[in-house]
Amino acid sequence: MDNKYYVDHIVNRNNVIFRILAKGKNMIHHKGNIEWFMTDPKGGIERIFGMTLNENNAQKEIEDLIIKIKLNLAPSIVNINPHSTPYNIGDILISNAFTLWDKTAWGYGMAMDLQGMKFYDECPEKIIVKRVEDSKSFEYWIHILNNALFVDPCLWIKSNDFAHLQQLKNLILYVAYYDGYPAGISSACFDNEAADINFIATLNEYRKKGVATAAIHKALKEMQQMGIKIATLTGEFSAKPLYEKIGFKTYCEFRTYEYEK
C-alpha cells in the first residue's frame, strides 16, 4: 500500500474524532469548505480542522473567516492537513496575519499495519487496562483527559456534556489503572478497515511507568482481534519516539496556525 492510502485514512479518522467532539452539548459544529467546532459561548475546546478552498476565492474566504474570529464566531486555531487546499493555503494564512506554531506543537499523522503485529498478552506488573463500561469509569476517563491532555482548566469538559462518547458503537474508551488507581487513558475510533487510536494521556505521577504503552497495546490488540487492517494516530512531536517504538510510522503533518486578535 502506498503512502496516500495511509495519509487518507489518517486524515479521515482524525476528522471523525473532531466531528464526534462537535456533538457534545453546548458545541457549535460549522460545516462546509471551512469546518470547525467550538463551545457556545466561546472559551472552551475549539479547532478549525477542515479547509478545502478554491484557489480563486481562498483569499476572500480567509478574510471572511478573520471577521468571524474577531467577533468570536469562529476558532482562531487552524489545522492544515494534506487534504487542505489550495496547495499554498499556509502561505495565504501567514499573509493574513496567522502565525505558524513551532513544529514541536504540530500533530504528526502516523499509521501501522495490524496484521502480524504482536501486542501485550498481559499488561506489565501493576498495570491493568479496562474498557469504560459504567459511569464511574467514564468519570475517571474524563478526569484524566482534562488533567493530563487538555491541562488548561478553560478547556476542561464535563462528563454530562459528552455522555455520547460512551454510546457510540464505533468508539471504545479505555482506562489504564496503575496499582489500582486510574492513571491513563486511550480510545479507539474505528470503521471496517481502520482504527484511530486517540485521547492518549497519562497523569503526571504515573508517567514513565509504561501506562501509555499498555493503554495503546490494549486498544491495538482489540482492533486487531476485530479484523481491522490498520491503526492510525495523530501525536505530538514529543510522543513520537513512544509511538515509533510500538510500531507506528509517520506519514504526514498537521501544521497549526493561529490568528491572534
C-alpha positions as CSV (number, residue, x, y, z in Angstrom):
1,M,0.0,0.0,0.0
2,D,1.3,3.4,-0.9
3,N,1.7,6.5,1.3
4,K,-1.5,8.0,0.1
5,Y,-3.5,5.1,1.4
6,Y,-2.2,5.7,4.9
7,V,-2.5,9.5,4.7
8,D,-6.1,9.3,3.5
9,H,-7.0,7.1,6.5
10,I,-5.1,9.3,8.9
11,V,-6.8,12.5,7.8
12,N,-10.3,10.9,7.6
13,R,-10.1,9.3,11.0
14,N,-8.8,12.5,12.5
15,N,-11.7,14.4,11.1
16,V,-14.1,11.8,12.5
17,I,-12.8,12.4,16.0
18,F,-13.3,16.2,15.7
19,R,-16.8,15.6,14.5
20,I,-17.5,13.4,17.4
21,L,-16.3,16.1,19.8
22,A,-18.5,18.6,17.9
23,K,-21.6,16.6,19.0
24,G,-21.2,17.5,22.7
25,K,-23.6,19.7,24.5
26,N,-23.1,23.5,24.0
27,M,-20.9,22.8,21.0
28,I,-21.2,24.5,17.6
29,H,-20.3,22.5,14.5
30,H,-19.8,24.6,11.4
31,K,-19.7,22.5,8.2
32,G,-18.6,23.4,4.7
33,N,-15.3,24.1,3.0
34,I,-14.1,25.6,6.3
35,E,-15.1,23.2,9.0
36,W,-14.8,23.8,12.7
37,F,-16.2,23.2,16.2
38,M,-16.2,25.4,19.2
39,T,-18.0,25.9,22.5
40,D,-21.0,28.2,22.9
41,P,-20.2,30.6,24.4
42,K,-16.6,30.6,23.1
43,G,-13.9,29.8,25.5
44,G,-13.5,26.0,25.6
45,I,-12.2,23.4,23.2
46,E,-12.2,24.6,19.6
47,R,-10.4,24.0,16.3
48,I,-10.7,24.7,12.6
49,F,-9.9,21.2,11.2
50,G,-11.1,21.3,7.6
51,M,-10.1,23.8,4.9
52,T,-10.7,23.0,1.3
53,L,-10.9,26.3,-0.6
54,N,-10.9,27.1,-4.3
55,E,-7.7,28.9,-5.3
56,N,-9.7,31.7,-6.9
57,N,-11.6,32.6,-3.8
58,A,-9.3,31.5,-1.0
59,Q,-8.2,35.0,-0.1
60,K,-11.8,36.2,0.2
61,E,-12.8,33.2,2.3
62,I,-9.9,33.8,4.7
63,E,-10.8,37.5,5.1
64,D,-14.4,36.5,5.9
65,L,-13.0,33.9,8.4
66,I,-10.9,36.6,10.1
67,I,-14.0,38.8,10.6
68,K,-15.8,35.8,12.3
69,I,-12.7,35.2,14.5
70,K,-12.7,38.9,15.6
71,L,-16.3,38.6,16.5
72,N,-15.7,35.3,18.5
73,L,-17.8,33.5,16.0
74,A,-15.1,31.1,14.8
75,P,-12.0,29.5,16.4
76,S,-8.7,31.2,16.0
77,I,-6.6,28.0,15.6
78,V,-6.4,26.2,12.3
79,N,-5.1,22.7,11.5
80,I,-3.8,22.3,7.9
81,N,-3.6,18.7,6.7
82,P,-2.5,17.0,3.5
83,H,-6.1,17.3,2.2
84,S,-6.3,21.1,2.7
85,T,-6.5,23.2,-0.4
86,P,-5.2,25.2,-2.2
87,Y,-1.7,23.9,-2.0
88,N,-0.4,27.2,-0.8
89,I,-3.0,27.7,1.9
90,G,-0.3,28.0,4.6
91,D,1.2,31.0,2.8
92,I,-2.2,32.6,2.4
93,L,-2.8,32.2,6.2
94,I,0.6,33.8,7.0
95,S,0.0,36.7,4.6
96,N,-3.2,37.3,6.6
97,A,-1.5,37.6,10.0
98,F,-1.8,34.0,11.1
99,T,1.2,32.6,12.9
100,L,2.6,29.1,12.3
101,W,3.2,27.3,15.5
102,D,6.6,25.7,16.2
103,K,6.8,22.2,14.6
104,T,7.1,20.7,18.1
105,A,3.4,21.7,18.6
106,W,2.1,20.3,15.4
107,G,0.3,17.0,15.1
108,Y,2.1,14.1,13.3
109,G,-0.1,11.6,11.4
110,M,1.1,8.1,12.0
111,A,-0.1,4.6,11.0
112,M,0.8,0.9,11.3
113,D,-0.4,-2.3,9.8
114,L,-2.1,-4.5,12.4
115,Q,-1.8,-7.9,10.7
116,G,1.0,-9.9,12.1
117,M,1.9,-7.4,14.9
118,K,2.4,-8.7,18.5
119,F,0.8,-6.9,21.4
120,Y,0.8,-7.5,25.1
121,D,-1.0,-10.7,26.1
122,E,-0.8,-9.4,29.7
123,C,-0.1,-5.9,30.9
124,P,3.2,-5.2,32.8
125,E,3.1,-5.7,36.6
126,K,0.8,-3.3,38.5
127,I,-1.0,-2.2,35.3
128,I,-4.4,-3.3,34.1
129,V,-6.4,-1.7,31.2
130,K,-10.2,-1.9,31.1
131,R,-12.9,-0.7,28.8
132,V,-15.1,2.2,30.1
133,E,-18.4,0.4,30.7
134,D,-20.0,2.4,33.5
135,S,-20.4,6.0,34.8
136,K,-17.7,5.7,37.4
137,S,-15.0,4.6,34.9
138,F,-16.3,7.3,32.5
139,E,-15.7,9.9,35.2
140,Y,-12.2,8.6,35.6
141,W,-11.7,8.8,31.8
142,I,-12.9,12.5,31.7
143,H,-10.8,13.4,34.7
144,I,-7.6,12.1,33.1
145,L,-8.5,13.7,29.8
146,N,-8.9,17.1,31.4
147,N,-5.9,16.9,33.7
148,A,-3.4,15.1,31.5
149,L,-4.3,16.1,28.0
150,F,-6.3,19.4,28.0
151,V,-4.5,20.7,31.1
152,D,-5.8,24.2,30.9
153,P,-9.0,24.4,33.1
154,C,-10.6,26.6,30.4
155,L,-10.5,23.6,28.1
156,W,-11.9,21.1,30.5
157,I,-15.1,19.2,29.5
158,K,-17.9,17.8,31.7
159,S,-18.9,14.2,31.6
160,N,-22.6,15.0,31.2
161,D,-21.9,17.3,28.2
162,F,-20.0,14.5,26.4
163,A,-22.0,11.4,27.6
164,H,-22.5,10.5,23.9
165,L,-18.9,9.3,23.9
166,Q,-20.0,6.2,25.8
167,Q,-22.8,5.4,23.5
168,L,-21.1,5.4,20.1
169,K,-20.8,2.0,18.5
170,N,-17.6,2.9,16.7
171,L,-15.7,4.3,19.7
172,I,-14.2,2.4,22.6
173,L,-12.8,4.2,25.6
174,Y,-10.1,2.6,27.9
175,V,-8.8,3.4,31.4
176,A,-5.4,2.2,32.5
177,Y,-5.0,1.5,36.2
178,Y,-1.7,1.5,38.0
179,D,-1.6,-0.3,41.3
180,G,-5.4,0.0,41.3
181,Y,-5.5,3.8,40.6
182,P,-6.8,5.4,37.4
183,A,-3.6,6.6,35.7
184,G,-4.1,6.8,32.0
185,I,-6.5,6.6,29.1
186,S,-6.8,5.8,25.4
187,S,-9.5,5.2,22.9
188,A,-10.1,3.6,19.5
189,C,-12.5,5.0,16.9
190,F,-12.9,2.6,14.0
191,D,-14.7,1.5,10.8
192,N,-14.4,-1.7,8.9
193,E,-10.8,-1.1,7.7
194,A,-9.0,1.4,10.0
195,A,-9.0,2.4,13.7
196,D,-7.7,5.7,15.1
197,I,-6.0,5.4,18.5
198,N,-6.6,8.7,20.2
199,F,-7.1,10.6,23.5
200,I,-3.8,9.1,24.8
201,A,-2.9,10.6,28.2
202,T,-1.2,9.7,31.5
203,L,-1.4,11.6,34.8
204,N,2.0,13.2,35.7
205,E,2.6,11.0,38.7
206,Y,2.2,7.8,36.6
207,R,4.4,8.7,33.7
208,K,7.5,6.7,32.7
209,K,5.9,3.6,34.2
210,G,4.5,2.0,30.9
211,V,0.9,3.2,31.4
212,A,0.5,4.8,28.0
213,T,2.1,1.9,26.2
214,A,-0.2,-0.6,28.0
215,A,-3.3,1.6,27.1
216,I,-2.2,1.7,23.4
217,H,-1.5,-2.0,23.3
218,K,-4.9,-2.8,24.7
219,A,-6.6,-0.8,22.0
220,L,-4.5,-2.1,19.2
221,K,-4.9,-5.7,20.2
222,E,-8.7,-5.4,20.4
223,M,-8.8,-3.7,17.0
224,Q,-6.6,-6.5,15.6
225,Q,-8.9,-9.1,17.0
226,M,-11.8,-7.4,15.3
227,G,-10.1,-7.8,11.9
228,I,-9.3,-4.2,11.3
229,K,-6.3,-3.8,8.9
230,I,-4.5,-0.6,10.0
231,A,-4.3,1.7,13.0
232,T,-3.8,5.5,12.7
233,L,-2.7,8.0,15.3
234,T,-2.1,11.7,15.5
235,G,0.5,12.5,18.1
236,E,2.7,15.4,19.3
237,F,6.4,15.6,18.4
238,S,7.5,14.7,21.9
239,A,5.5,11.5,21.9
240,K,6.7,10.2,18.5
241,P,9.5,8.1,20.0
242,L,7.0,6.2,22.1
243,Y,4.6,5.6,19.1
244,E,7.5,4.6,16.8
245,K,8.7,2.0,19.4
246,I,5.2,0.5,19.4
247,G,5.3,0.2,15.6
248,F,3.8,3.4,14.2
249,K,5.4,5.3,11.2
250,T,5.0,9.0,10.4
251,Y,3.2,9.7,7.1
252,C,2.1,13.3,7.3
253,E,2.0,16.5,9.4
254,F,-0.9,18.6,10.7
255,R,0.5,22.1,10.7
256,T,-1.1,24.5,13.2
257,Y,-1.7,28.2,12.6
258,E,-3.2,30.8,14.9
259,Y,-4.7,34.2,14.4
260,E,-4.1,36.5,17.4
261,K,-6.6,39.3,17.6
